[in-house]
């Protein structure tokens, strides 16, 4: 009787599912925070890397602006550093629901996903951001204005582009994976293409740092 009273209660499938989600979120969040603590001391180096498309000096308008800019780049660096662990926990969460053949298909996709995200970040910083800055700064210079960029604005501007393009580079990979798993078909992709274009334009209008057509099309 005593042993039965002290026995651990049996979890239902739903309870096990919720517990697994909480545990994966906990470890992913803890890894992300730890990665941010690791990257924060190198925030000045990361800001210097982000600043490569803009050779002029950055200024700050408020005492806290430089601190918050360092925190933001540390968060971005922490996300990139923690991405393999986050992808691992996503995989372990999905693994029980997949067939052996599907598991063998997803593992390489998750491994490549980190590389695609990093590639999108590098592409944004060395291709998209320089083109955007050149267009917008030249627009103001042609009107006899002198550009003076604050570090807070510049980091916000740059980090948004990096995150957007990092995630955008994952989209072809995600579509390919869903197609290989037979969750979507080419006919469905063709049918919903028009809606996807409209949705993409709306999302781009919300996420892009400025409202000009150049950034919207990027």
N, C-alpha and C positions, 0 to 999 in steps of 0.2 A: 504493500500500500504506500509506504513511504517513498519507494523508488518511483512509483507511478506519479505521485504528487509532485516529485521534484523533476520529472522528465520535462525536457524542453517541448513546448507546444509545437505541433506540426503546422507548418506554414502551407497555406493554399497556394496554387500556382500563381494567382494574382499577387499574393503577398511576396512570394519569391521574386516575381518580376519587379515589383516596386522596390524591394530590398536591393536587387541587382542594379537597378537604375540609380538609386541613392548612393550605393557604394562606388559605382563607376564615376558618378558626378563628383563625389567627394575626392577621390584620388586624382581625377583630372584637374579639379579646382586647386587642390593642394600642390600638384606639380606645377601648375601655371603660376601660382603665387611664389613658389620657391624659385622658379625660373626668372620671374620678375626681380626678385631680390638679387639674383646672380647678375642680371644684365644692368641693373641700376647704376653700379659703379662705372660702367662703361658707356653711360648715356652720352657723355661728351663726344666719344668716338663715333657713336651711332648718329648723333646730330651732324658731325662732320661728314659722315658718309651720305646722309640725306641732303646735305648742303652742296654736294658736288655739282648738281645741275645749276646752282646759283653761286657764282664766284664772288659776289659782293658780300660785305659784312652784314650780318643780321643785328638788329637792335632789339631792345626790350623796353616796353612802356610802363611796366608795373614791377614792383619788387618781386612778386611771386611768379611772374611770367616765365622766367628761365627755369624755375623749379618745376612748374607744371609741364613745361615742354619736356624736361628730362624724364618726368614720370610717364608721360605719354609714349615716348620712344622706348622706355624700359618695358612698358606693357606690350608694345609691338614686338620687341625683342624676346620677351618672355613667351609670347604666343608662338613665335617661330621656333624657339628652343623647346617648348613643351609639346609641339605638334606631334612628334612621333609617339609620345606617351598617350596623348589624347586619341590619336588614331588607333593605337593598340586597344584602348578601352572600348572604343566604338566597335572594333572588330570582335572583342571578347563578348560584348553584349549581343551582337548579331549572330555569332557563331552557332548557338544552339538551335536557331530557327532555320539554318541553312542546310541543304543537302551536301554530302561530301564533294560532289562535283562543283557546286556553287562556292563552297569554301575554298577549293583550289583556285577558283577564278578570282575571288575577291582579294586574297592575300597579296598577289602582285599589284593589284590596283591600289590598295592602301599604301603599299611601299612607294609606288610612283606618285601618289597624291601629294606627298610631302615635297617631292622634287618639283612638281608642277606649281605648287603654291610659292615656293622659293623663286622659281623662274618668273612667275607673274610679278612678284615683288621687285626683282631686278629689272625686268622689262619696264615696269612703271617708273622706277627711279631714274633710269638712264635713257629712256625713249619718250615716254608719255609726259612726265613732269617737265623735262626741258622744252619740249614743243609747246606745252600749255603755257609755261612761264614766258617763253619768248613771244608768243602771240599776245598775251595779255599785257605784259610789260611794254612791248612795242606800241600797243594801242594807246597806252597812257603817255609814253614818251613823245609820240607823234602829236600829242595835244599839249606839249610843253609842260608836262608833269614830271616830277623827279621821283623815281621809285625808292622807297625806304621800307623794307619788309621787316616786320617784327618776328622774333623767333617763335612766338606762340602761334601766330597766323601761319607761318611757313610750315611748322611741324604739323598743324592741323591739316593744312592743304595737302602736304606730302603723304601723311599717314593714311588719309582717306583714299587717295589714289592707290597706295600700296595695298591696302586691304581689299579694295574693290577689284583690282586686277589680280591679286593673289587668289581670290575666290572665283573670279571669272575664268581663270586658267583651269580651275577644277571642273567647270561645267562640261566641256567636251568629254572629259574622263567619266563624269557621272552619267552622261547620256549613253556613252559606249557601254558602261557597266550595266545600266538598266536594260539596254537593248540585248546584251549577251545573256542576261538573266530572263529574257522574254517578258519583262514587266511593261515594256513599251515597244511599239512596232514603228516601222518607217512610215506606215500610213497614218498613224496617230501623230507622229512628229510633223508630217506634212499638213495634216488637217489643222493642228493648233499653232502652226507657225505664225499666222497673222496675229493671233492673240498674244503670242510670246513677244512679238516685236513691239506691240503697244505697251505691254507690261514692262518690257525692258526700258522703253523710253520714259515711262512714268517713274520707275525705280531710279533710272539715271538722273532724272530731274530732281529727285529727292536727295540722292547721295552725293552728286558732284558738288564740289566746293563752291562753284560759281554757277550762274544761270545762263551763261552765254552758249550759243549754239555749238561752238567748237568743243567745249568740254562735254556737252550733252552727247554729241556724236561719238566722242572717244569712249 
